[in-house]
């Protein structure tokens, strides 16, 4: 179903594709930077907010095992929630797994999961 006022003949597919590609790369870059900041917090600090960051990182790593509670965004500082939203935007565009965008990301996220006592289901 088409949206009112927008018709397939009105869209320049090349321009639309280029714009989406640009947004995708920008979101991925911003998400990588945000993930790096969130990882540093979860690795170096210890507070209720940071426990929420750790749960968020686990959810971005494996959302089937570690569920994401969107209300966590309301329980952290604005800068932290902005970084979380940047990560979600990068995930939406799906260029890469977030943890793969930072040095040693896989090991670092697994370390955060362990440090914060988040449990993997039994095999």
PyMOL CGO cylinders between C-alpha atoms (Angstrom):
from pymol import cmd
from pymol.cgo import CYLINDER

trace = [
    CYLINDER, 0.00, 0.00, 0.00, 1.40, 3.36, -0.97, 0.3, 1, 1, 1, 1, 1, 1,
    CYLINDER, 1.40, 3.36, -0.97, 1.51, 6.27, 1.39, 0.3, 1, 1, 1, 1, 1, 1,
    CYLINDER, 1.51, 6.27, 1.39, -0.68, 9.22, 0.43, 0.3, 1, 1, 1, 1, 1, 1,
    CYLINDER, -0.68, 9.22, 0.43, 1.17, 11.67, -1.77, 0.3, 1, 1, 1, 1, 1, 1,
    CYLINDER, 1.17, 11.67, -1.77, 4.06, 9.32, -2.53, 0.3, 1, 1, 1, 1, 1, 1,
    CYLINDER, 4.06, 9.32, -2.53, 4.06, 7.33, -5.72, 0.3, 1, 1, 1, 1, 1, 1,
    CYLINDER, 4.06, 7.33, -5.72, 6.66, 4.96, -7.15, 0.3, 1, 1, 1, 1, 1, 1,
    CYLINDER, 6.66, 4.96, -7.15, 7.10, 7.24, -10.14, 0.3, 1, 1, 1, 1, 1, 1,
    CYLINDER, 7.10, 7.24, -10.14, 8.03, 10.14, -7.82, 0.3, 1, 1, 1, 1, 1, 1,
    CYLINDER, 8.03, 10.14, -7.82, 11.10, 8.38, -6.39, 0.3, 1, 1, 1, 1, 1, 1,
    CYLINDER, 11.10, 8.38, -6.39, 14.47, 8.45, -8.08, 0.3, 1, 1, 1, 1, 1, 1,
    CYLINDER, 14.47, 8.45, -8.08, 15.66, 4.99, -7.06, 0.3, 1, 1, 1, 1, 1, 1,
    CYLINDER, 15.66, 4.99, -7.06, 19.33, 5.85, -7.51, 0.3, 1, 1, 1, 1, 1, 1,
    CYLINDER, 19.33, 5.85, -7.51, 19.06, 8.89, -5.27, 0.3, 1, 1, 1, 1, 1, 1,
    CYLINDER, 19.06, 8.89, -5.27, 17.01, 6.98, -2.71, 0.3, 1, 1, 1, 1, 1, 1,
    CYLINDER, 17.01, 6.98, -2.71, 19.52, 4.13, -2.66, 0.3, 1, 1, 1, 1, 1, 1,
    CYLINDER, 19.52, 4.13, -2.66, 22.47, 6.51, -2.27, 0.3, 1, 1, 1, 1, 1, 1,
    CYLINDER, 22.47, 6.51, -2.27, 20.73, 8.34, 0.59, 0.3, 1, 1, 1, 1, 1, 1,
    CYLINDER, 20.73, 8.34, 0.59, 19.97, 5.07, 2.38, 0.3, 1, 1, 1, 1, 1, 1,
    CYLINDER, 19.97, 5.07, 2.38, 23.52, 3.87, 1.86, 0.3, 1, 1, 1, 1, 1, 1,
    CYLINDER, 23.52, 3.87, 1.86, 24.89, 7.09, 3.32, 0.3, 1, 1, 1, 1, 1, 1,
    CYLINDER, 24.89, 7.09, 3.32, 22.57, 6.90, 6.34, 0.3, 1, 1, 1, 1, 1, 1,
    CYLINDER, 22.57, 6.90, 6.34, 23.56, 3.29, 6.85, 0.3, 1, 1, 1, 1, 1, 1,
    CYLINDER, 23.56, 3.29, 6.85, 27.28, 4.05, 6.91, 0.3, 1, 1, 1, 1, 1, 1,
    CYLINDER, 27.28, 4.05, 6.91, 26.77, 7.04, 9.22, 0.3, 1, 1, 1, 1, 1, 1,
    CYLINDER, 26.77, 7.04, 9.22, 24.66, 4.98, 11.62, 0.3, 1, 1, 1, 1, 1, 1,
    CYLINDER, 24.66, 4.98, 11.62, 27.21, 2.19, 11.62, 0.3, 1, 1, 1, 1, 1, 1,
    CYLINDER, 27.21, 2.19, 11.62, 30.08, 4.56, 12.37, 0.3, 1, 1, 1, 1, 1, 1,
    CYLINDER, 30.08, 4.56, 12.37, 28.14, 6.31, 15.14, 0.3, 1, 1, 1, 1, 1, 1,
    CYLINDER, 28.14, 6.31, 15.14, 27.07, 2.96, 16.57, 0.3, 1, 1, 1, 1, 1, 1,
    CYLINDER, 27.07, 2.96, 16.57, 30.66, 1.71, 16.68, 0.3, 1, 1, 1, 1, 1, 1,
    CYLINDER, 30.66, 1.71, 16.68, 31.77, 4.82, 18.56, 0.3, 1, 1, 1, 1, 1, 1,
    CYLINDER, 31.77, 4.82, 18.56, 28.83, 4.55, 20.94, 0.3, 1, 1, 1, 1, 1, 1,
    CYLINDER, 28.83, 4.55, 20.94, 29.47, 0.87, 21.58, 0.3, 1, 1, 1, 1, 1, 1,
    CYLINDER, 29.47, 0.87, 21.58, 33.11, 1.63, 22.41, 0.3, 1, 1, 1, 1, 1, 1,
    CYLINDER, 33.11, 1.63, 22.41, 32.01, 4.21, 24.99, 0.3, 1, 1, 1, 1, 1, 1,
    CYLINDER, 32.01, 4.21, 24.99, 29.43, 1.86, 26.51, 0.3, 1, 1, 1, 1, 1, 1,
    CYLINDER, 29.43, 1.86, 26.51, 31.97, -0.97, 26.68, 0.3, 1, 1, 1, 1, 1, 1,
    CYLINDER, 31.97, -0.97, 26.68, 34.44, 1.27, 28.53, 0.3, 1, 1, 1, 1, 1, 1,
    CYLINDER, 34.44, 1.27, 28.53, 31.76, 2.14, 31.07, 0.3, 1, 1, 1, 1, 1, 1,
    CYLINDER, 31.76, 2.14, 31.07, 30.81, -1.49, 31.64, 0.3, 1, 1, 1, 1, 1, 1,
    CYLINDER, 30.81, -1.49, 31.64, 34.46, -2.52, 31.92, 0.3, 1, 1, 1, 1, 1, 1,
    CYLINDER, 34.46, -2.52, 31.92, 35.64, 0.27, 34.22, 0.3, 1, 1, 1, 1, 1, 1,
    CYLINDER, 35.64, 0.27, 34.22, 32.73, 1.52, 36.32, 0.3, 1, 1, 1, 1, 1, 1,
    CYLINDER, 32.73, 1.52, 36.32, 30.29, 0.03, 38.79, 0.3, 1, 1, 1, 1, 1, 1,
    CYLINDER, 30.29, 0.03, 38.79, 26.81, 1.43, 39.46, 0.3, 1, 1, 1, 1, 1, 1,
    CYLINDER, 26.81, 1.43, 39.46, 23.15, 0.70, 38.85, 0.3, 1, 1, 1, 1, 1, 1,
    CYLINDER, 23.15, 0.70, 38.85, 23.31, 2.59, 35.59, 0.3, 1, 1, 1, 1, 1, 1,
    CYLINDER, 23.31, 2.59, 35.59, 26.27, 0.57, 34.44, 0.3, 1, 1, 1, 1, 1, 1,
    CYLINDER, 26.27, 0.57, 34.44, 24.49, -2.70, 35.24, 0.3, 1, 1, 1, 1, 1, 1,
    CYLINDER, 24.49, -2.70, 35.24, 21.86, -1.52, 32.77, 0.3, 1, 1, 1, 1, 1, 1,
    CYLINDER, 21.86, -1.52, 32.77, 24.57, -0.76, 30.23, 0.3, 1, 1, 1, 1, 1, 1,
    CYLINDER, 24.57, -0.76, 30.23, 25.94, -4.29, 30.67, 0.3, 1, 1, 1, 1, 1, 1,
    CYLINDER, 25.94, -4.29, 30.67, 22.49, -5.80, 30.07, 0.3, 1, 1, 1, 1, 1, 1,
    CYLINDER, 22.49, -5.80, 30.07, 22.09, -3.62, 26.98, 0.3, 1, 1, 1, 1, 1, 1,
    CYLINDER, 22.09, -3.62, 26.98, 25.47, -4.70, 25.63, 0.3, 1, 1, 1, 1, 1, 1,
    CYLINDER, 25.47, -4.70, 25.63, 24.54, -8.34, 26.19, 0.3, 1, 1, 1, 1, 1, 1,
    CYLINDER, 24.54, -8.34, 26.19, 21.26, -7.80, 24.32, 0.3, 1, 1, 1, 1, 1, 1,
    CYLINDER, 21.26, -7.80, 24.32, 23.05, -6.25, 21.34, 0.3, 1, 1, 1, 1, 1, 1,
    CYLINDER, 23.05, -6.25, 21.34, 25.44, -9.20, 21.37, 0.3, 1, 1, 1, 1, 1, 1,
    CYLINDER, 25.44, -9.20, 21.37, 22.79, -11.92, 21.52, 0.3, 1, 1, 1, 1, 1, 1,
    CYLINDER, 22.79, -11.92, 21.52, 19.21, -10.69, 21.67, 0.3, 1, 1, 1, 1, 1, 1,
    CYLINDER, 19.21, -10.69, 21.67, 17.76, -14.20, 21.74, 0.3, 1, 1, 1, 1, 1, 1,
    CYLINDER, 17.76, -14.20, 21.74, 19.53, -15.01, 25.00, 0.3, 1, 1, 1, 1, 1, 1,
    CYLINDER, 19.53, -15.01, 25.00, 19.61, -11.56, 26.61, 0.3, 1, 1, 1, 1, 1, 1,
    CYLINDER, 19.61, -11.56, 26.61, 16.32, -9.74, 26.12, 0.3, 1, 1, 1, 1, 1, 1,
    CYLINDER, 16.32, -9.74, 26.12, 16.31, -5.98, 25.65, 0.3, 1, 1, 1, 1, 1, 1,
    CYLINDER, 16.31, -5.98, 25.65, 14.02, -4.02, 27.93, 0.3, 1, 1, 1, 1, 1, 1,
    CYLINDER, 14.02, -4.02, 27.93, 13.45, -0.65, 26.21, 0.3, 1, 1, 1, 1, 1, 1,
    CYLINDER, 13.45, -0.65, 26.21, 12.57, 0.94, 29.54, 0.3, 1, 1, 1, 1, 1, 1,
    CYLINDER, 12.57, 0.94, 29.54, 16.26, 0.69, 30.46, 0.3, 1, 1, 1, 1, 1, 1,
    CYLINDER, 16.26, 0.69, 30.46, 16.70, 3.75, 28.23, 0.3, 1, 1, 1, 1, 1, 1,
    CYLINDER, 16.70, 3.75, 28.23, 14.75, 5.77, 30.79, 0.3, 1, 1, 1, 1, 1, 1,
    CYLINDER, 14.75, 5.77, 30.79, 16.89, 4.69, 33.75, 0.3, 1, 1, 1, 1, 1, 1,
    CYLINDER, 16.89, 4.69, 33.75, 20.27, 5.97, 32.55, 0.3, 1, 1, 1, 1, 1, 1,
    CYLINDER, 20.27, 5.97, 32.55, 21.83, 9.36, 31.92, 0.3, 1, 1, 1, 1, 1, 1,
    CYLINDER, 21.83, 9.36, 31.92, 20.99, 11.08, 28.65, 0.3, 1, 1, 1, 1, 1, 1,
    CYLINDER, 20.99, 11.08, 28.65, 24.47, 10.56, 27.19, 0.3, 1, 1, 1, 1, 1, 1,
    CYLINDER, 24.47, 10.56, 27.19, 24.26, 6.84, 27.91, 0.3, 1, 1, 1, 1, 1, 1,
    CYLINDER, 24.26, 6.84, 27.91, 20.78, 6.51, 26.44, 0.3, 1, 1, 1, 1, 1, 1,
    CYLINDER, 20.78, 6.51, 26.44, 21.91, 8.48, 23.37, 0.3, 1, 1, 1, 1, 1, 1,
    CYLINDER, 21.91, 8.48, 23.37, 24.72, 5.96, 22.91, 0.3, 1, 1, 1, 1, 1, 1,
    CYLINDER, 24.72, 5.96, 22.91, 22.25, 3.11, 23.31, 0.3, 1, 1, 1, 1, 1, 1,
    CYLINDER, 22.25, 3.11, 23.31, 20.04, 4.64, 20.64, 0.3, 1, 1, 1, 1, 1, 1,
    CYLINDER, 20.04, 4.64, 20.64, 23.03, 5.03, 18.33, 0.3, 1, 1, 1, 1, 1, 1,
    CYLINDER, 23.03, 5.03, 18.33, 23.76, 1.33, 18.78, 0.3, 1, 1, 1, 1, 1, 1,
    CYLINDER, 23.76, 1.33, 18.78, 20.15, 0.44, 18.01, 0.3, 1, 1, 1, 1, 1, 1,
    CYLINDER, 20.15, 0.44, 18.01, 20.26, 2.58, 14.88, 0.3, 1, 1, 1, 1, 1, 1,
    CYLINDER, 20.26, 2.58, 14.88, 23.41, 0.77, 13.74, 0.3, 1, 1, 1, 1, 1, 1,
    CYLINDER, 23.41, 0.77, 13.74, 21.71, -2.57, 14.40, 0.3, 1, 1, 1, 1, 1, 1,
    CYLINDER, 21.71, -2.57, 14.40, 18.70, -1.41, 12.39, 0.3, 1, 1, 1, 1, 1, 1,
    CYLINDER, 18.70, -1.41, 12.39, 20.88, -0.84, 9.34, 0.3, 1, 1, 1, 1, 1, 1,
    CYLINDER, 20.88, -0.84, 9.34, 22.58, -4.19, 9.84, 0.3, 1, 1, 1, 1, 1, 1,
    CYLINDER, 22.58, -4.19, 9.84, 25.95, -3.52, 8.21, 0.3, 1, 1, 1, 1, 1, 1,
    CYLINDER, 25.95, -3.52, 8.21, 27.82, -5.56, 10.84, 0.3, 1, 1, 1, 1, 1, 1,
    CYLINDER, 27.82, -5.56, 10.84, 27.50, -7.06, 14.28, 0.3, 1, 1, 1, 1, 1, 1,
    CYLINDER, 27.50, -7.06, 14.28, 28.22, -4.19, 16.65, 0.3, 1, 1, 1, 1, 1, 1,
    CYLINDER, 28.22, -4.19, 16.65, 30.86, -6.04, 18.65, 0.3, 1, 1, 1, 1, 1, 1,
    CYLINDER, 30.86, -6.04, 18.65, 32.81, -6.62, 15.41, 0.3, 1, 1, 1, 1, 1, 1,
    CYLINDER, 32.81, -6.62, 15.41, 33.18, -2.86, 14.96, 0.3, 1, 1, 1, 1, 1, 1,
    CYLINDER, 33.18, -2.86, 14.96, 35.45, -2.30, 17.97, 0.3, 1, 1, 1, 1, 1, 1,
    CYLINDER, 35.45, -2.30, 17.97, 38.88, -3.78, 18.72, 0.3, 1, 1, 1, 1, 1, 1,
    CYLINDER, 38.88, -3.78, 18.72, 38.52, -7.12, 20.54, 0.3, 1, 1, 1, 1, 1, 1,
    CYLINDER, 38.52, -7.12, 20.54, 34.77, -6.50, 20.65, 0.3, 1, 1, 1, 1, 1, 1,
    CYLINDER, 34.77, -6.50, 20.65, 33.75, -10.14, 20.89, 0.3, 1, 1, 1, 1, 1, 1,
    CYLINDER, 33.75, -10.14, 20.89, 36.02, -10.86, 23.87, 0.3, 1, 1, 1, 1, 1, 1,
    CYLINDER, 36.02, -10.86, 23.87, 35.19, -7.54, 25.51, 0.3, 1, 1, 1, 1, 1, 1,
    CYLINDER, 35.19, -7.54, 25.51, 31.43, -8.05, 25.35, 0.3, 1, 1, 1, 1, 1, 1,
    CYLINDER, 31.43, -8.05, 25.35, 31.81, -11.60, 26.65, 0.3, 1, 1, 1, 1, 1, 1,
    CYLINDER, 31.81, -11.60, 26.65, 33.96, -10.19, 29.47, 0.3, 1, 1, 1, 1, 1, 1,
    CYLINDER, 33.96, -10.19, 29.47, 31.24, -7.68, 30.35, 0.3, 1, 1, 1, 1, 1, 1,
    CYLINDER, 31.24, -7.68, 30.35, 28.65, -10.46, 30.38, 0.3, 1, 1, 1, 1, 1, 1,
    CYLINDER, 28.65, -10.46, 30.38, 30.82, -12.44, 32.77, 0.3, 1, 1, 1, 1, 1, 1,
    CYLINDER, 30.82, -12.44, 32.77, 31.82, -9.44, 34.92, 0.3, 1, 1, 1, 1, 1, 1,
    CYLINDER, 31.82, -9.44, 34.92, 28.22, -8.46, 35.48, 0.3, 1, 1, 1, 1, 1, 1,
    CYLINDER, 28.22, -8.46, 35.48, 27.03, -12.00, 36.20, 0.3, 1, 1, 1, 1, 1, 1,
    CYLINDER, 27.03, -12.00, 36.20, 24.71, -12.28, 33.24, 0.3, 1, 1, 1, 1, 1, 1,
    CYLINDER, 24.71, -12.28, 33.24, 23.90, -15.92, 32.71, 0.3, 1, 1, 1, 1, 1, 1,
    CYLINDER, 23.90, -15.92, 32.71, 23.98, -17.90, 29.51, 0.3, 1, 1, 1, 1, 1, 1,
    CYLINDER, 23.98, -17.90, 29.51, 21.32, -20.59, 29.36, 0.3, 1, 1, 1, 1, 1, 1,
    CYLINDER, 21.32, -20.59, 29.36, 22.45, -24.13, 30.05, 0.3, 1, 1, 1, 1, 1, 1,
    CYLINDER, 22.45, -24.13, 30.05, 23.45, -26.03, 26.92, 0.3, 1, 1, 1, 1, 1, 1,
]
cmd.load_cgo(trace, "trace")
